[in-house]
Amino acid sequence: MISDDQVRNLNVSPMLGRGYSVGTNSFQSTCLKVNETISPSYNYDYVFTDFTRSKDIEVELSGKLAKSFGYSEIKTEISMESKRNSNFGTENADTFIVVGTMRIERYYSTIKEESSPMSKDAEALLDNQDYIGFFKFCGTNFIRSIRRAQEITTIFKFQSVSMNMAQEFADGLKLKGVGSTINNSFDSRSKHLSSFDSLEIKILGYGLGLNHEGSSALVSTSLDQYSNVMDFAFKSFTQAEDNGNVGMIYALEVLPWVDNTAFQSTSKFLDEDIVLPLQRSLIPKARAIYHDYTGGFENTIVTRLEFECKNSLYHMDKYGYCCDKKDLFNKAKEQYEKEELDIAISNRSCRPNSKLDKSAIRNNMSNNGEFITRLDTVIRHRTHQLLSLEKCVASVNSFPERFDYYILKSQDSVKYDAKIESNFTVKELKMALDPLNDYSLVKHMGKELDEFIEMFYEPCIAALFGANIGFSPDTEPKYFMAYGWMSHNACSKLSCLNDNTRWNRDGSGCIASIITGSKAPLYDSTSDEECKKDDEVYSDDEFEVCKYKSADLEIFQNDVNVCWGTQTVPYYLMEHFCMPEITGAMVSEDIQVELESKATQCIRS
């Protein structure tokens, strides 16, 4: 339940600092030593919802109860009793429900950044300016504060022969719930005896502290015991040891590492002075001397006389930009030359430098860190997929042929409508994941991963650190802070961040992988400009050769497409049935004949 504007980026993936253990309700971290936290403030709320008076139960449920931890259970109970009342009609007493909810929220348990230094391992990475290593190890964000809540939800169910008596009984329950001692005769009123006899009390506790004193009071079979439950719950909420760290986590405040003072102090990235060429949009342009001049700037003798720089000491370049004469660059001669103010035609362009703003350095560091983590996730996912494919092929091939036509059991984690799902057999899974019965699909996916790393991942990492700039292959940490990943052509191929894609050998990015089935684009042996080169081959030819020849890959893809047809998607079957388990049912003989006929087509061309 994330409802506060301060709580953002709730993503407990690698983007969230890996060192944090949300499940332990603490700030445990391998990258930040959290020595002290700020005590949270508290909100207390007791809500008694009387559904005997509800004109629209859906509206009541969508109110405050929608934020309750017990919302799902409350909704289930009301739905069940509504169906039961409608089935039995009006001859019997109806069942009514009222709900009491006591809740305490803590805003926020926040770390004291001034007393929370970086860990030694994290400091070592930052001292060496290994920013990629740091973001892979620690994630790109850290948890600054945690919001917790504790709740006791009580569901009262009782029967009554009339609406008025049900409402009167509900009022009595409310007084008991808040611990009132007035109107003690409520328990003994004879007209409510049937309601008392049918009363069911269901108590749901969330985020309670481990306070053993009075814990038996959580079980309630009468209203007197219910009063004890509420007393114990209040003490558990407010008087338990270390109650600032007790309760269910329902919101986190997540910030990037660059906003952490310990990170800024250790990395010293804000102490760096980075000088870069000024963007063209920020260079001032010459203005027309006369306001009635409507023409545009041209690098001619006549037109240049119509324009001037706002700063009289600046010079106009051939595009009409104004800058100091030391920033005029002649690309043809690749040197700075003096250019007179009254020159007729310029051959130079303005290339002024400026110091990068600290906020831009901060943004580049944060954005690049998140992108590095995203890249790391992509590589790990592809590696995991390759290993899973290998294990699944080995597993399904271990089934004897007599099980080929048994129906597979789908994975419990898969969410789909079983009514529209077709039955798949062991043989179909074999044909999808190992169509040529030689582990060739596993080998092919390994080639795709190898080329992806060589042609996209490694060039992108090199571009982020400037390893491909200048004459030295060494990385330059300043470059990581100078430019965002979006400005590098090697990193801007966003199609390569998608799952189930491979490197496109025309260099444009990534396209659908062969694991997506016959609809994946075919390899083209005439387009091998951008492929992984074979460093082990030395020939007299003047051209380099690809490590994985497109002609061979094209033949393999055509062969497996014959086996798959237009309907089989290997990735889909892998997600649904790996690791494979079989049921006791078999497909019909007609389908068996059809599958056998299809299997005979799975031969190499």
Protein Blocks (a to p, Z undefined) as FASTA:
>chain_A
ZZbfklghiacbfklcfkbcfknopabdfkbccfbdcddddddddddddfklpfblklmm
mmmmlmpmklmmmmmmmmmmmmmmmmnommbccddddddddddddddddddfklmccdfk
lmmmmmnopaklmmmmnojbdcfbdcdddddddddddddfbfklmmmmmmmmmmmmnopa
ghkllmmmmklmmmmmmpccddddehiacdfghplmmpccbfklmmmmmmmmmmmmmmgg
hkllgccdfbdcdddfklpmklmmmnommmpccdddddfklpccdddfblklcbdcdddf
klmmmpccfblkbccdfkopacdfklpccfklopacdddfklfbdcbdcdddddddfklm
mmmmmmmmmmmmmmmmmmmmmmmmmmmmmmmmmmmmmpcfklmmpccdddfkbccdfklp
ccddfklmmmmmmmnonommmmmmmmmmmmmmmmmmmmmmmmmnopmgcjbfbdcfklmm
mpcfklpmklmmmklmpghiacdfklnapcddfknojklccddfklckbccddfkbccfb
fbdcdfbdfklmmmmmmmmmmmnommbcfklmmmmmpccdddfbdcdfklmmmmmmmmmm
mccZZ
